[in-house]
Amino acid sequence: MPKKYDGFLTDKKVAFEIKDVSESVSIAEAALMMGASQEFVRQGLQQKIFTFGEAVRMHNSKKYTYYINRRKL
């Protein structure tokens, strides 16, 4: 089991930084802040029109996962 140490999870093979979840914003919150629909925000991220976040679709999946940076919004 990895152990938490100074903002990092470490074991013998893997080390990665945990993102501060307060930096991210939900699709609903971003849409409200922009005065737009949630679908508008999703489509803008998927088409790489917006630079404040990312839309990622895993291989063989139809669903997207979204990350929106609060500071860039």
Backbone torsions as a table, in degrees:
resi	resn	phi	psi	omega
1	MET	NA	127.8	177.9
2	PRO	-63.4	148.6	177.9
3	LYS	-110.9	144.3	177.8
4	LYS	-81.2	131.6	-180.0
5	TYR	-148.6	114.1	176.8
6	ASP	47.6	47.0	177.4
7	GLY	81.7	5.8	179.5
8	PHE	-124.9	143.9	168.7
9	LEU	-97.1	128.8	-177.3
10	THR	-131.4	145.8	164.9
11	ASP	-145.2	-163.8	-174.6
12	LYS	-68.2	-26.2	-173.8
13	LYS	-117.7	-23.1	-170.4
14	VAL	-126.4	136.5	171.7
15	ALA	-143.0	127.5	177.4
16	PHE	-149.0	152.0	-178.9
17	GLU	-84.9	140.0	176.5
18	ILE	-86.0	128.2	178.1
19	LYS	-71.9	142.9	175.1
20	ASP	-73.1	114.0	-175.5
21	VAL	-65.1	-19.2	178.7
22	SER	-70.2	-14.4	177.2
23	GLU	-77.2	-19.9	-176.0
24	SER	-97.5	156.3	-178.7
25	VAL	-129.2	143.6	177.8
26	SER	-75.3	163.1	175.6
27	ILE	-58.2	-43.8	-178.9
28	ALA	-62.0	-43.9	180.0
29	GLU	-66.2	-41.8	179.1
30	ALA	-63.3	-42.6	179.2
31	ALA	-61.7	-42.7	178.7
32	LEU	-62.7	-44.1	-179.6
33	MET	-65.1	-32.7	-178.3
34	MET	-88.1	-13.5	-174.9
35	GLY	69.2	35.7	-176.4
36	ALA	-129.7	172.1	177.5
37	SER	-80.5	158.9	177.4
38	GLN	-63.8	-36.9	178.7
39	GLU	-64.3	-36.8	176.9
40	PHE	-59.8	-44.8	179.6
41	VAL	-65.1	-45.9	179.1
42	ARG	-58.0	-48.2	-178.1
43	GLN	-64.4	-40.8	178.5
44	GLY	-62.3	-38.3	177.7
45	LEU	-71.8	-42.3	179.5
46	GLN	-62.8	-37.1	-178.2
47	GLN	-88.3	3.5	179.1
48	LYS	60.0	31.1	176.5
49	ILE	-79.7	-39.2	179.9
50	PHE	-90.2	140.7	-178.8
51	THR	-102.6	4.6	-177.6
52	PHE	-91.9	2.9	-179.5
53	GLY	-169.0	-172.6	-177.5
54	GLU	-137.4	148.4	170.5
55	ALA	-119.0	125.4	-177.1
56	VAL	-123.4	131.1	175.3
57	ARG	-117.4	122.2	-179.7
58	MET	-73.0	154.0	178.8
59	HIS	-54.2	135.7	178.8
60	ASN	64.7	25.5	178.0
61	SER	-124.9	149.0	176.9
62	LYS	-96.8	-11.9	-175.4
63	LYS	-97.9	146.7	176.5
64	TYR	-102.2	151.7	169.0
65	THR	-114.2	138.9	-173.9
66	TYR	-117.6	143.1	171.1
67	TYR	-129.5	125.0	178.1
68	ILE	-123.1	122.9	-179.2
69	ASN	-83.5	121.4	-177.2
70	ARG	-59.4	-40.3	-177.4
71	ARG	-68.8	-30.2	-178.2
72	LYS	-88.0	-13.0	-176.8
73	LEU	-73.0	NA	NA
